[in-house]
Amino acid sequence: MVTELGALPADLELAQPFLENYEAIFGWLLADEPLAVDPSKTADMMHRYTAMRKNGFEGLALPAEHFVLMRSVMLLIGALGQLGARRAWLSIIREWLFDDPPATALGQEEADFFGHRYPYLTPAAA
């Protein structure tokens, strides 16, 4: 998909290291069993991302939204690590991506709050 977006050259030799780095950076979000967030991982993630952009991925042309996402993930893992947060993170992600029922008490409070508000829908194109 990254190749289809034109962000990564169609080079099979780059596919595996790209996937390994992204699994190291984002893999914790897909934990389906309770996982404690380790703030020391943030430095490793940043190192991997920087090294990846310098070693074989110089032509990586990702959209601006990608960099906002990367910064958000780094800040999120740092904050969760400081809190010593432990959770099955995939269940929370599924709330957002697939509209699954809330997995936590806070998720339920959020659903209750937003459930009583006008839905923010974009009108369908005619």
TORPA-4810 file (N, C-alpha, C, O; in nm, 3 decimals):
<nodes>
NODE_1_0.082_-0.119_0.000_0.000_0.000_0.000_0.087_0.126_0.000_0.055_0.223_-0.069_M
NODE_2_0.194_0.125_0.076_0.283_0.241_0.079_0.343_0.265_-0.059_0.361_0.379_-0.100_V
NODE_3_0.373_0.155_-0.129_0.426_0.165_-0.265_0.320_0.222_-0.358_0.350_0.306_-0.443_T
NODE_4_0.196_0.176_-0.342_0.086_0.224_-0.427_0.063_0.373_-0.409_0.020_0.442_-0.502_E
NODE_5_0.090_0.424_-0.289_0.074_0.567_-0.263_0.188_0.649_-0.323_0.182_0.772_-0.326_L
NODE_6_0.293_0.579_-0.370_0.408_0.647_-0.425_0.506_0.693_-0.319_0.598_0.770_-0.349_G
NODE_7_0.488_0.648_-0.195_0.573_0.692_-0.086_0.701_0.609_-0.076_0.801_0.656_-0.023_A
NODE_8_0.698_0.487_-0.126_0.811_0.396_-0.116_0.838_0.337_-0.252_0.744_0.294_-0.320_L
NODE_9_0.965_0.333_-0.295_0.995_0.271_-0.425_0.954_0.123_-0.425_0.960_0.057_-0.321_P
NODE_10_0.913_0.073_-0.540_0.874_-0.068_-0.554_1.000_-0.154_-0.556_1.043_-0.201_-0.661_A
NODE_11_1.058_-0.174_-0.440_1.182_-0.250_-0.424_1.158_-0.356_-0.317_1.143_-0.323_-0.199_D
NODE_12_1.153_-0.483_-0.358_1.124_-0.591_-0.264_1.227_-0.600_-0.151_1.195_-0.648_-0.043_L
NODE_13_1.349_-0.554_-0.175_1.452_-0.558_-0.071_1.419_-0.461_0.044_1.467_-0.479_0.156_E
NODE_14_1.340_-0.359_0.016_1.303_-0.262_0.118_1.178_-0.303_0.195_1.154_-0.253_0.305_L
NODE_15_1.099_-0.393_0.139_0.971_-0.429_0.200_0.988_-0.489_0.339_0.919_-0.449_0.432_A
NODE_16_1.078_-0.585_0.354_1.094_-0.652_0.483_1.146_-0.557_0.592_1.089_-0.554_0.701_Q
NODE_17_1.253_-0.481_0.566_1.296_-0.387_0.672_1.191_-0.281_0.703_1.178_-0.240_0.819_P
NODE_18_1.116_-0.237_0.604_1.010_-0.140_0.627_0.905_-0.199_0.721_0.865_-0.135_0.818_F
NODE_19_0.861_-0.322_0.693_0.762_-0.390_0.776_0.815_-0.413_0.917_0.742_-0.390_1.014_L
NODE_20_0.939_-0.457_0.930_0.998_-0.481_1.063_1.002_-0.354_1.146_0.970_-0.356_1.265_E
NODE_21_1.040_-0.243_1.084_1.045_-0.116_1.156_0.906_-0.070_1.197_0.886_-0.022_1.309_N
NODE_22_0.810_-0.083_1.108_0.675_-0.040_1.142_0.611_-0.130_1.247_0.532_-0.083_1.329_Y
NODE_23_0.643_-0.258_1.246_0.594_-0.347_1.352_0.655_-0.307_1.487_0.587_-0.311_1.589_E
NODE_24_0.783_-0.270_1.487_0.848_-0.227_1.611_0.788_-0.096_1.662_0.778_-0.075_1.783_A
NODE_25_0.749_-0.009_1.571_0.695_0.121_1.610_0.547_0.111_1.649_0.507_0.167_1.751_I
NODE_26_0.467_0.041_1.571_0.322_0.039_1.592_0.270_-0.094_1.647_0.152_-0.102_1.682_F
NODE_27_0.353_-0.196_1.654_0.307_-0.329_1.693_0.239_-0.335_1.828_0.146_-0.414_1.847_G
NODE_28_0.284_-0.255_1.923_0.224_-0.257_2.057_0.076_-0.220_2.054_0.000_-0.263_2.141_W
NODE_29_0.035_-0.142_1.954_-0.106_-0.104_1.943_-0.195_-0.222_1.906_-0.317_-0.217_1.924_L
NODE_30_-0.133_-0.328_1.856_-0.209_-0.445_1.811_-0.208_-0.558_1.912_-0.251_-0.669_1.881_L
NODE_31_-0.160_-0.531_2.033_-0.155_-0.635_2.136_-0.296_-0.671_2.180_-0.373_-0.585_2.224_A
NODE_32_-0.329_-0.799_2.166_-0.462_-0.845_2.205_-0.462_-0.901_2.347_-0.567_-0.938_2.399_D
NODE_33_-0.345_-0.907_2.408_-0.334_-0.948_2.547_-0.279_-0.828_2.625_-0.215_-0.740_2.566_E
NODE_34_-0.302_-0.822_2.757_-0.252_-0.706_2.833_-0.102_-0.686_2.814_-0.022_-0.779_2.829_P
NODE_35_-0.066_-0.564_2.782_0.073_-0.528_2.757_0.101_-0.396_2.825_0.028_-0.298_2.806_L
NODE_36_0.207_-0.392_2.906_0.248_-0.267_2.970_0.330_-0.185_2.871_0.416_-0.239_2.802_A
NODE_37_0.303_-0.057_2.866_0.377_0.032_2.777_0.507_0.071_2.845_0.507_0.115_2.960_V
NODE_38_0.616_0.054_2.776_0.749_0.083_2.828_0.800_0.213_2.765_0.828_0.216_2.645_D
NODE_39_0.812_0.320_2.845_0.854_0.448_2.786_0.993_0.445_2.724_1.024_0.528_2.638_P
NODE_40_1.076_0.351_2.766_1.209_0.344_2.705_1.201_0.302_2.559_1.297_0.322_2.484_S
NODE_41_1.089_0.244_2.518_1.073_0.202_2.378_1.062_0.322_2.285_1.091_0.311_2.166_K
NODE_42_1.020_0.436_2.338_1.006_0.554_2.254_1.138_0.589_2.188_1.140_0.620_2.069_T
NODE_43_1.247_0.586_2.262_1.378_0.617_2.206_1.414_0.517_2.097_1.467_0.556_1.993_A
NODE_44_1.385_0.389_2.119_1.413_0.288_2.017_1.330_0.313_1.892_1.379_0.299_1.780_D
NODE_45_1.204_0.350_1.910_1.117_0.378_1.796_1.172_0.496_1.714_1.179_0.489_1.592_M
NODE_46_1.210_0.602_1.783_1.264_0.718_1.713_1.393_0.683_1.640_1.414_0.726_1.526_M
NODE_47_1.478_0.606_1.705_1.603_0.564_1.642_1.574_0.482_1.516_1.634_0.505_1.411_H
NODE_48_1.482_0.387_1.526_1.447_0.304_1.410_1.394_0.389_1.296_1.433_0.372_1.181_R
NODE_49_1.306_0.481_1.330_1.244_0.565_1.227_1.349_0.652_1.159_1.352_0.664_1.036_Y
NODE_50_1.435_0.713_1.238_1.542_0.798_1.182_1.638_0.715_1.098_1.675_0.755_0.987_T
NODE_51_1.680_0.599_1.150_1.773_0.512_1.077_1.710_0.463_0.947_1.777_0.456_0.844_A
NODE_52_1.583_0.430_0.952_1.515_0.382_0.833_1.517_0.489_0.724_1.539_0.459_0.607_M
NODE_53_1.493_0.612_0.763_1.490_0.720_0.663_1.629_0.748_0.606_1.641_0.806_0.498_R
NODE_54_1.735_0.707_0.676_1.871_0.732_0.629_1.933_0.611_0.558_2.028_0.627_0.482_K
NODE_55_1.880_0.493_0.583_1.941_0.370_0.531_1.850_0.298_0.433_1.780_0.204_0.469_N
NODE_56_1.853_0.343_0.309_1.777_0.276_0.206_1.641_0.336_0.179_1.576_0.302_0.080_G
NODE_57_1.597_0.425_0.267_1.464_0.484_0.250_1.474_0.635_0.228_1.383_0.710_0.263_F
NODE_58_1.586_0.679_0.170_1.605_0.823_0.149_1.495_0.882_0.064_1.458_0.998_0.081_E
NODE_59_1.442_0.802_-0.029_1.339_0.850_-0.120_1.198_0.837_-0.064_1.100_0.859_-0.135_G
NODE_60_1.188_0.802_0.062_1.058_0.785_0.125_0.987_0.920_0.127_1.032_1.014_0.191_L
NODE_61_0.875_0.927_0.056_0.801_1.052_0.044_0.661_1.033_0.102_0.564_1.016_0.029_A
NODE_62_0.654_1.035_0.233_0.527_1.012_0.300_0.447_1.141_0.312_0.504_1.249_0.320_L
NODE_63_0.314_1.128_0.314_0.231_1.249_0.327_0.248_1.314_0.465_0.288_1.249_0.561_P
NODE_64_0.216_1.441_0.472_0.232_1.517_0.597_0.156_1.453_0.711_0.201_1.457_0.826_A
NODE_65_0.041_1.393_0.682_-0.040_1.329_0.787_0.038_1.218_0.856_0.018_1.192_0.975_E
NODE_66_0.127_1.155_0.782_0.207_1.047_0.839_0.295_1.100_0.953_0.309_1.035_1.057_H
NODE_67_0.353_1.215_0.934_0.442_1.270_1.036_0.365_1.313_1.160_0.415_1.303_1.272_F
NODE_68_0.243_1.361_1.140_0.157_1.393_1.254_0.127_1.264_1.330_0.130_1.262_1.453_V
NODE_69_0.097_1.156_1.257_0.071_1.027_1.320_0.193_0.980_1.399_0.178_0.937_1.514_L
NODE_70_0.311_0.987_1.340_0.433_0.942_1.408_0.455_1.021_1.536_0.484_0.963_1.641_M
NODE_71_0.442_1.151_1.529_0.462_1.233_1.648_0.359_1.198_1.755_0.391_1.189_1.873_R
NODE_72_0.235_1.178_1.712_0.128_1.143_1.807_0.157_1.011_1.876_0.137_0.998_1.996_S
NODE_73_0.203_0.911_1.799_0.233_0.781_1.857_0.347_0.793_1.958_0.341_0.734_2.066_V
NODE_74_0.449_0.869_1.925_0.563_0.886_2.017_0.517_0.954_2.146_0.556_0.913_2.256_M
NODE_75_0.435_1.058_2.134_0.385_1.127_2.254_0.292_1.035_2.334_0.297_1.035_2.457_L
NODE_76_0.210_0.960_2.266_0.117_0.869_2.333_0.192_0.761_2.411_0.160_0.737_2.527_L
NODE_77_0.289_0.698_2.349_0.360_0.591_2.419_0.441_0.648_2.536_0.456_0.583_2.639_I
NODE_78_0.493_0.769_2.520_0.563_0.832_2.632_0.471_0.859_2.750_0.506_0.831_2.864_G
NODE_79_0.352_0.913_2.721_0.255_0.941_2.829_0.204_0.813_2.893_0.197_0.803_3.015_A
NODE_80_0.169_0.713_2.811_0.121_0.586_2.866_0.229_0.517_2.948_0.199_0.453_3.050_L
NODE_81_0.353_0.529_2.905_0.463_0.470_2.980_0.482_0.537_3.114_0.508_0.470_3.214_G
NODE_82_0.471_0.670_3.118_0.483_0.743_3.244_0.372_0.703_3.341_0.392_0.702_3.462_Q
NODE_83_0.257_0.670_3.287_0.144_0.628_3.371_0.153_0.480_3.410_0.077_0.433_3.495_L
NODE_84_0.244_0.407_3.348_0.255_0.264_3.373_0.133_0.189_3.321_0.091_0.089_3.380_G
NODE_85_0.076_0.238_3.211_-0.047_0.181_3.158_-0.026_0.038_3.108_0.075_0.005_3.046_A
NODE_86_-0.124_-0.045_3.138_-0.124_-0.185_3.095_-0.264_-0.217_3.045_-0.363_-0.197_3.116_R
NODE_87_-0.273_-0.266_2.923_-0.404_-0.290_2.863_-0.386_-0.381_2.741_-0.276_-0.394_2.688_R
NODE_88_-0.495_-0.441_2.698_-0.499_-0.508_2.567_-0.537_-0.398_2.468_-0.656_-0.371_2.448_A
NODE_89_-0.440_-0.336_2.408_-0.459_-0.213_2.329_-0.546_-0.234_2.207_-0.614_-0.141_2.163_W
NODE_90_-0.546_-0.354_2.151_-0.625_-0.380_2.032_-0.774_-0.360_2.059_-0.847_-0.312_1.971_L
NODE_91_-0.820_-0.395_2.178_-0.963_-0.378_2.208_-1.003_-0.230_2.205_-1.115_-0.197_2.167_S
NODE_92_-0.913_-0.143_2.244_-0.941_0.001_2.241_-0.936_0.052_2.097_-1.020_0.131_2.055_I
NODE_93_-0.838_0.006_2.022_-0.825_0.045_1.881_-0.951_0.002_1.804_-0.999_0.075_1.718_I
NODE_94_-1.002_-0.117_1.836_-1.121_-0.167_1.765_-1.243_-0.077_1.788_-1.331_-0.070_1.702_R
NODE_95_-1.249_-0.009_1.902_-1.360_0.084_1.926_-1.361_0.192_1.818_-1.467_0.227_1.765_E
NODE_96_-1.245_0.242_1.785_-1.233_0.351_1.688_-1.246_0.302_1.545_-1.316_0.362_1.464_W
NODE_97_-1.177_0.192_1.515_-1.172_0.146_1.377_-1.297_0.072_1.332_-1.341_0.086_1.218_L
NODE_98_-1.356_-0.007_1.422_-1.466_-0.095_1.382_-1.595_-0.069_1.459_-1.690_-0.145_1.447_F
NODE_99_-1.598_0.037_1.538_-1.714_0.073_1.616_-1.755_-0.040_1.711_-1.874_-0.061_1.735_D
NODE_100_-1.655_-0.112_1.765_-1.681_-0.216_1.864_-1.733_-0.152_1.993_-1.710_-0.033_2.016_D
NODE_101_-1.800_-0.228_2.077_-1.845_-0.174_2.206_-1.726_-0.132_2.291_-1.616_-0.186_2.275_P
NODE_102_-1.744_-0.037_2.381_-1.634_0.010_2.465_-1.570_-0.105_2.544_-1.639_-0.193_2.596_P
NODE_103_-1.438_-0.101_2.553_-1.362_-0.205_2.623_-1.326_-0.162_2.765_-1.280_-0.244_2.844_A
NODE_104_-1.345_-0.036_2.797_-1.307_0.016_2.928_-1.419_0.104_2.983_-1.508_0.145_2.909_T
NODE_105_-1.413_0.133_3.112_-1.511_0.223_3.173_-1.502_0.362_3.110_-1.605_0.426_3.086_A
NODE_106_-1.380_0.409_3.083_-1.364_0.540_3.020_-1.423_0.539_2.879_-1.485_0.636_2.836_L
NODE_107_-1.402_0.429_2.808_-1.461_0.416_2.675_-1.613_0.422_2.680_-1.677_0.480_2.593_G
NODE_108_-1.671_0.361_2.783_-1.817_0.364_2.799_-1.864_0.505_2.829_-1.966_0.549_2.775_Q
NODE_109_-1.792_0.577_2.914_-1.829_0.716_2.943_-1.823_0.801_2.817_-1.910_0.884_2.792_E
NODE_110_-1.720_0.780_2.737_-1.707_0.854_2.612_-1.823_0.821_2.518_-1.881_0.911_2.456_E
NODE_111_-1.857_0.692_2.507_-1.968_0.652_2.421_-2.099_0.712_2.468_-2.181_0.757_2.387_A
NODE_112_-2.121_0.714_2.600_-2.242_0.773_2.654_-2.248_0.923_2.623_-2.353_0.974_2.584_D
NODE_113_-2.137_0.991_2.641_-2.132_1.135_2.616_-2.160_1.167_2.469_-2.246_1.249_2.438_F
NODE_114_-2.088_1.101_2.379_-2.103_1.131_2.238_-2.230_1.070_2.179_-2.277_1.114_2.075_F
NODE_115_-2.285_0.970_2.246_-2.409_0.909_2.198_-2.528_1.002_2.206_-2.628_0.981_2.138_G
NODE_116_-2.519_1.105_2.290_-2.629_1.199_2.307_-2.608_1.326_2.225_-2.688_1.420_2.233_H
NODE_117_-2.504_1.329_2.148_-2.475_1.448_2.068_-2.516_1.424_1.923_-2.533_1.310_1.880_R
NODE_118_-2.532_1.532_1.850_-2.563_1.522_1.708_-2.446_1.456_1.636_-2.332_1.499_1.655_Y
NODE_119_-2.470_1.355_1.556_-2.358_1.289_1.486_-2.296_1.382_1.382_-2.365_1.457_1.312_P
NODE_120_-2.166_1.376_1.374_-2.093_1.459_1.278_-2.078_1.379_1.149_-1.981_1.305_1.131_Y
NODE_121_-2.174_1.395_1.063_-2.173_1.322_0.937_-2.154_1.418_0.821_-2.207_1.529_0.821_L
NODE_122_-2.079_1.375_0.725_-2.063_1.453_0.602_-2.172_1.410_0.506_-2.189_1.290_0.483_T
NODE_123_-2.246_1.505_0.449_-2.351_1.466_0.356_-2.292_1.389_0.238_-2.184_1.421_0.189_P
NODE_124_-2.366_1.289_0.194_-2.322_1.208_0.079_-2.324_1.294_-0.046_-2.408_1.382_-0.063_A
NODE_125_-2.230_1.265_-0.133_-2.223_1.338_-0.261_-2.345_1.300_-0.346_-2.384_1.183_-0.352_A
NODE_126_-2.403_1.397_-0.410_-2.522_1.371_-0.493_-2.485_1.311_-0.625_-2.572_1.282_-0.707_A
</nodes>
